[in-house]
Amino acid sequence: MNKYEMLYILDTASADEEKEATVAKMEAVVKNNGGTVEKIDKWGVKKLAYPIDYKAEGYYVLMTFESEPSLVAEVRRVAGITENIIRVMITKG
């Protein structure tokens, strides 16, 4: 199993409950597919380096997890179709 870090940015226009639900959803995707989540850091609202979809701020979340390499594609796919995630970056740690 490899260690990965996933940094994703949520839309600040969504409600706090929706943000928490999205964080829980991404955690569940990893756990339900045989991975383990080590840590989730909610960095909060930060200014974006450049506008994304006309938005200047985003809610940053860093998730550290261990999984097989095949799970990364599934996590990226689910993040891509989740409505309030505006950017995703997954790196091998």
GUTORZA-864128 format. One record per atom (N, C-alpha, C): residue in three letters; atom name; x, y, z. Coordinates in nm, 2 decimals. Each point is the difference from the previous one (the first is absolute). Example, Ala and Ser with C-alpha at 12.3 -4.5 7.8 and 13.67 -1.06 7.14 Angstrom:
DRENLO; Ala; N; 1.32; -0.57; 0.78
DRENLO; Ala; CA; -0.09; 0.12; 0.00
DRENLO; Ala; C; 0.09; 0.12; 0.00
DRENLO; Ser; N; -0.04; 0.11; -0.07
DRENLO; Ser; CA; 0.09; 0.11; 0.00
DRENLO; Ser; C; -0.08; 0.11; 0.08
END
This chain:
DRENLO; Met; N; 0.08; -0.12; 0.00
DRENLO; Met; CA; -0.08; 0.12; 0.00
DRENLO; Met; C; 0.09; 0.12; 0.00
DRENLO; Asn; N; -0.04; 0.10; -0.07
DRENLO; Asn; CA; 0.07; 0.13; -0.01
DRENLO; Asn; C; -0.07; 0.11; 0.07
DRENLO; Lys; N; 0.08; 0.10; 0.04
DRENLO; Lys; CA; -0.06; 0.11; 0.07
DRENLO; Lys; C; -0.02; 0.12; -0.10
DRENLO; Tyr; N; -0.12; 0.06; 0.01
DRENLO; Tyr; CA; -0.04; 0.11; -0.09
DRENLO; Tyr; C; -0.05; 0.12; 0.08
DRENLO; Glu; N; 0.01; 0.11; -0.06
DRENLO; Glu; CA; -0.06; 0.13; 0.05
DRENLO; Glu; C; -0.09; 0.05; -0.10
DRENLO; Met; N; -0.12; 0.03; 0.04
DRENLO; Met; CA; -0.10; 0.06; -0.09
DRENLO; Met; C; -0.04; 0.14; 0.05
DRENLO; Leu; N; 0.03; 0.10; -0.08
DRENLO; Leu; CA; -0.04; 0.14; 0.03
DRENLO; Leu; C; -0.12; 0.03; -0.09
DRENLO; Tyr; N; -0.11; 0.03; 0.06
DRENLO; Tyr; CA; -0.11; 0.04; -0.08
DRENLO; Tyr; C; -0.06; 0.13; 0.05
DRENLO; Ile; N; -0.06; 0.08; -0.09
DRENLO; Ile; CA; -0.06; 0.13; 0.03
DRENLO; Ile; C; -0.15; -0.01; -0.02
DRENLO; Leu; N; -0.08; 0.04; 0.10
DRENLO; Leu; CA; -0.14; 0.00; -0.01
DRENLO; Leu; C; -0.05; 0.14; -0.03
DRENLO; Asp; N; -0.11; 0.01; -0.06
DRENLO; Asp; CA; -0.07; 0.13; -0.03
DRENLO; Asp; C; -0.04; 0.07; 0.13
DRENLO; Thr; N; 0.03; 0.12; 0.03
DRENLO; Thr; CA; -0.03; 0.07; 0.12
DRENLO; Thr; C; -0.15; 0.04; 0.01
DRENLO; Ala; N; -0.07; -0.01; -0.12
DRENLO; Ala; CA; -0.14; 0.03; 0.00
DRENLO; Ala; C; -0.09; -0.11; 0.06
DRENLO; Ser; N; 0.06; -0.12; 0.01
DRENLO; Ser; CA; -0.08; -0.11; 0.06
DRENLO; Ser; C; -0.01; 0.02; 0.15
DRENLO; Ala; N; -0.10; -0.06; 0.06
DRENLO; Ala; CA; -0.03; 0.01; 0.14
DRENLO; Ala; C; 0.10; -0.09; 0.08
DRENLO; Asp; N; 0.02; 0.03; 0.13
DRENLO; Asp; CA; 0.09; -0.07; 0.08
DRENLO; Asp; C; -0.03; -0.15; 0.01
DRENLO; Glu; N; -0.13; -0.03; 0.00
DRENLO; Glu; CA; -0.04; -0.14; 0.01
DRENLO; Glu; C; 0.04; -0.07; -0.13
DRENLO; Glu; N; -0.02; 0.07; -0.11
DRENLO; Glu; CA; 0.04; -0.06; -0.13
DRENLO; Glu; C; 0.15; -0.02; -0.01
DRENLO; Lys; N; 0.08; 0.09; 0.05
DRENLO; Lys; CA; 0.15; -0.02; 0.01
DRENLO; Lys; C; 0.03; -0.12; 0.08
DRENLO; Glu; N; -0.06; -0.02; 0.12
DRENLO; Glu; CA; 0.03; -0.11; 0.08
DRENLO; Glu; C; -0.04; -0.13; -0.06
DRENLO; Ala; N; -0.12; 0.00; -0.07
DRENLO; Ala; CA; -0.04; -0.12; -0.07
DRENLO; Ala; C; 0.09; -0.04; -0.12
DRENLO; Thr; N; 0.06; 0.10; -0.06
DRENLO; Thr; CA; 0.10; -0.03; -0.11
DRENLO; Thr; C; 0.13; -0.06; 0.06
DRENLO; Val; N; 0.04; 0.06; 0.11
DRENLO; Val; CA; 0.12; -0.06; 0.07
DRENLO; Val; C; -0.02; -0.14; 0.04
DRENLO; Ala; N; -0.12; -0.03; 0.06
DRENLO; Ala; CA; -0.04; -0.13; 0.04
DRENLO; Ala; C; -0.01; -0.10; -0.12
DRENLO; Lys; N; -0.05; 0.05; -0.11
DRENLO; Lys; CA; -0.01; -0.08; -0.12
DRENLO; Lys; C; 0.13; -0.04; -0.06
DRENLO; Met; N; 0.10; 0.09; 0.00
DRENLO; Met; CA; 0.13; -0.03; -0.05
DRENLO; Met; C; 0.07; -0.10; 0.09
DRENLO; Glu; N; -0.02; 0.02; 0.13
DRENLO; Glu; CA; 0.06; -0.10; 0.10
DRENLO; Glu; C; -0.06; -0.14; -0.02
DRENLO; Ala; N; -0.13; 0.00; -0.03
DRENLO; Ala; CA; -0.07; -0.13; -0.01
DRENLO; Ala; C; 0.04; -0.07; -0.13
DRENLO; Val; N; 0.03; 0.08; -0.11
DRENLO; Val; CA; 0.05; -0.06; -0.12
DRENLO; Val; C; 0.13; -0.08; 0.02
DRENLO; Val; N; 0.09; 0.06; 0.08
DRENLO; Val; CA; 0.13; -0.06; 0.03
DRENLO; Val; C; -0.03; -0.13; 0.08
DRENLO; Lys; N; -0.07; 0.02; 0.11
DRENLO; Lys; CA; -0.02; -0.11; 0.10
DRENLO; Lys; C; -0.08; -0.12; -0.07
DRENLO; Asn; N; -0.10; 0.03; -0.08
DRENLO; Asn; CA; -0.08; -0.10; -0.06
DRENLO; Asn; C; 0.07; -0.08; -0.10
DRENLO; Asn; N; 0.11; 0.05; -0.06
DRENLO; Asn; CA; 0.07; -0.07; -0.10
DRENLO; Asn; C; 0.14; -0.06; 0.05
DRENLO; Gly; N; 0.01; -0.02; 0.13
DRENLO; Gly; CA; 0.11; -0.07; 0.06
DRENLO; Gly; C; 0.12; 0.09; 0.04
DRENLO; Gly; N; -0.02; 0.13; 0.00
DRENLO; Gly; CA; 0.11; 0.09; 0.04
DRENLO; Gly; C; -0.03; 0.05; 0.15
DRENLO; Thr; N; 0.10; 0.07; 0.05
DRENLO; Thr; CA; -0.01; 0.05; 0.14
DRENLO; Thr; C; 0.03; 0.15; 0.00
DRENLO; Val; N; -0.08; 0.07; 0.06
DRENLO; Val; CA; 0.02; 0.15; 0.01
DRENLO; Val; C; 0.08; 0.02; 0.13
DRENLO; Glu; N; 0.11; 0.07; -0.02
DRENLO; Glu; CA; 0.09; 0.03; 0.12
DRENLO; Glu; C; -0.04; 0.13; 0.07
DRENLO; Lys; N; -0.03; 0.10; -0.09
DRENLO; Lys; CA; -0.02; 0.13; 0.06
DRENLO; Lys; C; -0.08; 0.09; -0.10
DRENLO; Ile; N; -0.09; 0.08; 0.05
DRENLO; Ile; CA; -0.07; 0.10; -0.08
DRENLO; Ile; C; 0.02; 0.14; 0.07
DRENLO; Asp; N; 0.06; 0.09; -0.08
DRENLO; Asp; CA; 0.03; 0.13; 0.05
DRENLO; Asp; C; -0.09; 0.10; -0.08
DRENLO; Lys; N; -0.09; 0.07; 0.08
DRENLO; Lys; CA; -0.08; 0.10; -0.07
DRENLO; Lys; C; 0.06; 0.13; 0.02
DRENLO; Trp; N; 0.06; 0.05; -0.11
DRENLO; Trp; CA; 0.07; 0.13; 0.01
DRENLO; Trp; C; -0.09; 0.12; 0.00
DRENLO; Gly; N; -0.12; -0.01; -0.04
DRENLO; Gly; CA; -0.10; 0.11; 0.00
DRENLO; Gly; C; 0.01; 0.08; -0.13
DRENLO; Val; N; -0.06; 0.11; 0.00
DRENLO; Val; CA; -0.01; 0.09; -0.11
DRENLO; Val; C; 0.13; 0.07; -0.03
DRENLO; Lys; N; 0.05; -0.01; -0.12
DRENLO; Lys; CA; 0.13; 0.07; -0.04
DRENLO; Lys; C; -0.02; 0.06; -0.14
DRENLO; Lys; N; 0.08; 0.10; -0.02
DRENLO; Lys; CA; -0.01; 0.07; -0.13
DRENLO; Lys; C; 0.06; -0.09; -0.11
DRENLO; Leu; N; -0.06; -0.01; -0.11
DRENLO; Leu; CA; 0.05; -0.08; -0.11
DRENLO; Leu; C; 0.12; 0.07; -0.07
DRENLO; Ala; N; 0.09; -0.07; -0.06
DRENLO; Ala; CA; 0.11; 0.06; -0.07
DRENLO; Ala; C; -0.05; 0.07; -0.13
DRENLO; Tyr; N; -0.10; -0.05; -0.06
DRENLO; Tyr; CA; -0.07; 0.06; -0.11
DRENLO; Tyr; C; -0.14; -0.04; 0.00
DRENLO; Pro; N; -0.09; 0.08; -0.06
DRENLO; Pro; CA; -0.14; -0.03; 0.00
DRENLO; Pro; C; -0.04; -0.13; -0.07
DRENLO; Ile; N; -0.08; -0.08; 0.07
DRENLO; Ile; CA; -0.05; -0.12; -0.06
DRENLO; Ile; C; -0.16; 0.01; -0.01
DRENLO; Asp; N; -0.05; -0.01; -0.12
DRENLO; Asp; CA; -0.15; 0.02; -0.02
DRENLO; Asp; C; -0.04; 0.13; 0.07
DRENLO; Tyr; N; 0.07; 0.11; -0.02
DRENLO; Tyr; CA; -0.03; 0.13; 0.05
DRENLO; Tyr; C; 0.00; 0.01; 0.15
DRENLO; Lys; N; 0.06; -0.10; 0.07
DRENLO; Lys; CA; 0.01; 0.00; 0.15
DRENLO; Lys; C; 0.14; 0.04; 0.04
DRENLO; Ala; N; 0.01; 0.08; 0.10
DRENLO; Ala; CA; 0.13; 0.05; 0.05
DRENLO; Ala; C; 0.05; -0.07; 0.13
DRENLO; Glu; N; -0.09; -0.08; 0.06
DRENLO; Glu; CA; 0.03; -0.07; 0.13
DRENLO; Glu; C; -0.05; -0.14; -0.01
DRENLO; Gly; N; 0.06; -0.09; 0.08
DRENLO; Gly; CA; -0.04; -0.14; 0.01
DRENLO; Gly; C; 0.03; -0.05; 0.13
DRENLO; Tyr; N; -0.07; -0.11; 0.04
DRENLO; Tyr; CA; 0.01; -0.07; 0.13
DRENLO; Tyr; C; 0.09; -0.12; -0.03
DRENLO; Tyr; N; 0.12; 0.01; 0.06
DRENLO; Tyr; CA; 0.11; -0.10; -0.02
DRENLO; Tyr; C; -0.01; -0.12; 0.10
DRENLO; Val; N; 0.01; -0.12; -0.05
DRENLO; Val; CA; 0.01; -0.12; 0.08
DRENLO; Val; C; 0.11; -0.09; -0.05
DRENLO; Leu; N; 0.09; -0.04; 0.10
DRENLO; Leu; CA; 0.11; -0.09; -0.03
DRENLO; Leu; C; -0.03; -0.14; 0.07
DRENLO; Met; N; -0.01; -0.10; -0.08
DRENLO; Met; CA; -0.02; -0.14; 0.05
DRENLO; Met; C; 0.12; -0.08; -0.03
DRENLO; Thr; N; 0.05; -0.07; 0.10
DRENLO; Thr; CA; 0.12; -0.09; -0.01
DRENLO; Thr; C; -0.06; -0.14; 0.01
DRENLO; Phe; N; 0.03; -0.09; -0.09
DRENLO; Phe; CA; -0.05; -0.13; 0.00
DRENLO; Phe; C; 0.10; -0.10; -0.06
DRENLO; Glu; N; -0.02; -0.13; 0.04
DRENLO; Glu; CA; 0.07; -0.11; -0.06
DRENLO; Glu; C; -0.09; -0.09; -0.08
DRENLO; Ser; N; 0.05; -0.04; -0.12
DRENLO; Ser; CA; -0.09; -0.09; -0.08
DRENLO; Ser; C; 0.09; -0.06; -0.11
DRENLO; Glu; N; -0.07; -0.09; -0.07
DRENLO; Glu; CA; 0.06; -0.06; -0.12
DRENLO; Glu; C; 0.00; 0.11; -0.11
DRENLO; Pro; N; 0.09; -0.01; -0.10
DRENLO; Pro; CA; 0.00; 0.10; -0.11
DRENLO; Pro; C; -0.12; 0.01; -0.08
DRENLO; Ser; N; -0.07; -0.11; -0.01
DRENLO; Ser; CA; -0.13; 0.00; -0.08
DRENLO; Ser; C; -0.11; 0.08; 0.06
DRENLO; Leu; N; 0.01; 0.02; 0.13
DRENLO; Leu; CA; -0.11; 0.08; 0.07
DRENLO; Leu; C; 0.01; 0.15; -0.03
DRENLO; Val; N; 0.12; 0.05; -0.04
DRENLO; Val; CA; 0.02; 0.14; -0.03
DRENLO; Val; C; -0.09; 0.04; -0.11
DRENLO; Ala; N; -0.01; -0.08; -0.11
DRENLO; Ala; CA; -0.09; 0.03; -0.11
DRENLO; Ala; C; -0.14; 0.02; 0.04
DRENLO; Glu; N; -0.05; -0.09; 0.09
DRENLO; Glu; CA; -0.14; 0.00; 0.05
DRENLO; Glu; C; -0.02; 0.13; 0.08
DRENLO; Val; N; 0.09; 0.03; 0.09
DRENLO; Val; CA; -0.01; 0.12; 0.08
DRENLO; Val; C; 0.00; 0.13; -0.09
DRENLO; Arg; N; 0.08; 0.00; -0.10
DRENLO; Arg; CA; 0.00; 0.12; -0.09
DRENLO; Arg; C; -0.13; 0.00; -0.08
DRENLO; Arg; N; -0.05; -0.11; -0.04
DRENLO; Arg; CA; -0.13; 0.00; -0.08
DRENLO; Arg; C; -0.11; 0.05; 0.09
DRENLO; Val; N; -0.01; -0.05; 0.12
DRENLO; Val; CA; -0.11; 0.05; 0.09
DRENLO; Val; C; 0.01; 0.15; 0.03
DRENLO; Ala; N; 0.13; 0.04; 0.02
DRENLO; Ala; CA; 0.02; 0.15; 0.03
DRENLO; Ala; C; -0.04; 0.08; -0.13
DRENLO; Gly; N; 0.02; -0.06; -0.11
DRENLO; Gly; CA; -0.03; 0.08; -0.13
DRENLO; Gly; C; -0.15; 0.01; -0.02
DRENLO; Ile; N; -0.08; -0.09; 0.05
DRENLO; Ile; CA; -0.14; 0.01; -0.02
DRENLO; Ile; C; -0.08; 0.06; 0.12
DRENLO; Thr; N; 0.08; 0.03; 0.11
DRENLO; Thr; CA; -0.07; 0.06; 0.11
DRENLO; Thr; C; -0.01; 0.15; -0.03
DRENLO; Glu; N; -0.12; 0.05; 0.02
DRENLO; Glu; CA; -0.04; 0.13; -0.05
DRENLO; Glu; C; 0.08; 0.11; 0.07
DRENLO; Asn; N; 0.02; 0.00; 0.13
DRENLO; Asn; CA; 0.06; 0.12; 0.06
DRENLO; Asn; C; 0.15; -0.01; 0.02
DRENLO; Ile; N; 0.07; -0.10; -0.06
DRENLO; Ile; CA; 0.14; 0.00; -0.01
DRENLO; Ile; C; 0.05; 0.07; -0.13
DRENLO; Ile; N; 0.08; 0.10; 0.02
DRENLO; Ile; CA; 0.04; 0.08; -0.12
DRENLO; Ile; C; 0.14; -0.04; -0.05
DRENLO; Arg; N; 0.09; -0.05; 0.09
DRENLO; Arg; CA; 0.13; -0.05; -0.04
DRENLO; Arg; C; 0.05; -0.11; 0.09
DRENLO; Val; N; 0.07; -0.09; -0.07
DRENLO; Val; CA; 0.06; -0.12; 0.08
DRENLO; Val; C; 0.14; -0.02; -0.05
DRENLO; Met; N; 0.09; -0.03; 0.10
DRENLO; Met; CA; 0.13; -0.04; -0.03
DRENLO; Met; C; 0.04; -0.12; 0.09
DRENLO; Ile; N; 0.04; -0.11; -0.05
DRENLO; Ile; CA; 0.05; -0.12; 0.07
DRENLO; Ile; C; 0.14; -0.02; -0.03
DRENLO; Thr; N; 0.08; -0.01; 0.11
DRENLO; Thr; CA; 0.14; -0.03; -0.02
DRENLO; Thr; C; 0.04; -0.12; 0.09
DRENLO; Lys; N; 0.10; -0.07; -0.05
DRENLO; Lys; CA; 0.05; -0.11; 0.07
DRENLO; Lys; C; 0.10; 0.04; 0.11
DRENLO; Gly; N; -0.02; -0.04; 0.12
DRENLO; Gly; CA; 0.08; 0.05; 0.11
DRENLO; Gly; C; 0.10; -0.09; 0.05
END
